[in-house]
Amino acid sequence: MKHLKKMIAPIIITAISLVYLIAFGVVFVTVPGLPLWLSVTGGILWLFLSGVSIFVFVERIKEIRSGEEDDLSQY
């Protein structure tokens, strides 16, 4: 729990971006008059972007817990 302060920002940013991505994906898929292939492709795209966002969040949490907050200091 000593790293909780450093984890707050990634949690908030990831939550906001996931809400945005999922909402935009739902709106894109439910637009009337859009061809089926375009709706499916758009839905998969937004689902993929949500997955990438979660992956980056998990990697950031691992970095914070391991103490590698400042990657630039290694170079």
DOMARMI-369526 format. One record per residue (C-alpha): residue number from 1; residue in three letters; x, y, z. Coordinates in steps of 0.1 Angstrom, whole numbers. Each point is the difference from the previous one (the first is absolute). Layout:
# DOMARMI-369526
 fido marro     x     y     z
  NUM   ala     X     Y     Z
...
END
This chain:
# DOMARMI-369526
 fido marro     x     y     z
    1   met     0     0     0
    2   lys    30    23     1
    3   his    -4     6   -38
    4   leu   -37     9     2
    5   lys     6    37    -7
    6   lys    19    -8   -32
    7   met   -27   -24   -12
    8   ile   -29    25     3
    9   ala     7    19   -32
   10   pro     3   -31   -22
   11   ile   -32   -15    15
   12   ile   -19    32    -6
   13   ile    13     5   -36
   14   thr    -6   -36    -9
   15   ala   -35     0    14
   16   ile    -9    32   -19
   17   ser    15   -13   -33
   18   leu   -17   -33     3
   19   val   -34    17     6
   20   tyr     6    21   -30
   21   leu    12   -28   -23
   22   ile   -28   -23    10
   23   ala   -27    27    -4
   24   phe    14    10   -33
   25   gly     1   -36   -12
   26   val   -36    -6    11
   27   val   -12    32   -18
   28   phe    20   -10   -31
   29   val   -16   -35    -1
   30   thr   -35    12     6
   31   val    -1    27   -27
   32   pro   -30    -7   -22
   33   gly     7    -4   -37
   34   leu    36   -11     3
   35   pro    10   -31   -19
   36   leu     4   -31    21
   37   trp    37    -5    -9
   38   leu     8    36    10
   39   ser   -18    -4    34
   40   val    18   -32     7
   41   thr    34    14   -10
   42   gly    -6    32    20
   43   gly   -10   -21    30
   44   ile    31   -22    -2
   45   leu    22    31    -3
   46   trp   -14    16    31
   47   leu     2   -33    19
   48   phe    36    -3   -11
   49   leu     8    35    12
   50   ser   -16    -7    33
   51   gly    22   -31     4
   52   val    31    20    -8
   53   ser    -9    25    26
   54   ile    -4   -27    26
   55   phe    33   -16   -10
   56   val    18    34     4
   57   phe   -16     5    33
   58   val    11   -34    13
   59   glu    36     7   -12
   60   arg     0    34    17
   61   ile   -12   -15    33
   62   lys    28   -27    -2
   63   glu    25    28    -6
   64   ile   -12    20    30
   65   arg     1   -31    23
   66   ser    35   -10   -11
   67   gly    13    36     6
   68   glu     8     8   -36
   69   glu   -21    32    -2
   70   asp    26    20   -19
   71   asp    11   -20   -30
   72   leu    19    29   -15
   73   ser    25    -1    28
   74   gln    13   -33   -13
   75   tyr    13    16   -32
END
